[in-house]
Amino acid sequence: MTDLGLLAIYFLSRKGLEEPFNDYGIRWEERETEELISFVRAASEEVRRRGLSPAIPSQYVRITQTLRVFIGKKELKIRPMAKSVLLLFLRHPEGIQLKCIADYEKELRGLYRRVSRSSSPAEITTRVSRILDLFNNDLNVNIARVNHALATLVDDTGLYQITGRAGKPKRIQLDRKWVIWES
């Protein structure tokens, strides 16, 4: 449950179970509006106090032990190499410069080995090598696949997609406290 959800439960439990029909008309509506405004102010203050990011995603990202990726309750179903690229970028919040992708070869190979259906080390090496080859467009194609799949799954894609300016590190903007890696 999110921090805001817990805060809402706390507020509602403090409010009590009084009947709203005691007061009819505008006075009752004004009181409810004032209570709601007060709750929103208290929740905003609690978010600031806890140092939470102002860009709160609508859903957590959950990665299971078998590296299945869920955003909220929906599973992100993409090809194994695209999933490996996504997981690599999720592991590196600082971002990755595409020209330095070869520095992540061992990590990418390990991720791909776990999510692919292939058990052949030669096939895994060949496919990962194509991603690492800067003269090949496979890395950009897989980033585009990830971003397209995310766009069809969530509304607020800006936080979840792999983005970055040319020549600068590409990264996923999502604050990593919203990513749950199951162990």
Secondary structure as UniProt FT lines:
FT   HELIX           3..15
FT   HELIX           20..22
FT   HELIX           26..50
FT   STRAND          61..63
FT   TURN            65..66
FT   STRAND          69..71
FT   TURN            72..73
FT   STRAND          74..76
FT   HELIX           80..91
FT   TURN            93..94
FT   HELIX           98..104
FT   HELIX           105..115
FT   HELIX           121..132
FT   TURN            134..135
FT   HELIX           138..153
FT   HELIX           157..159
FT   STRAND          162..163
FT   TURN            166..167
FT   STRAND          170..172
FT   HELIX           176..178
FT   STRAND          179..181
//
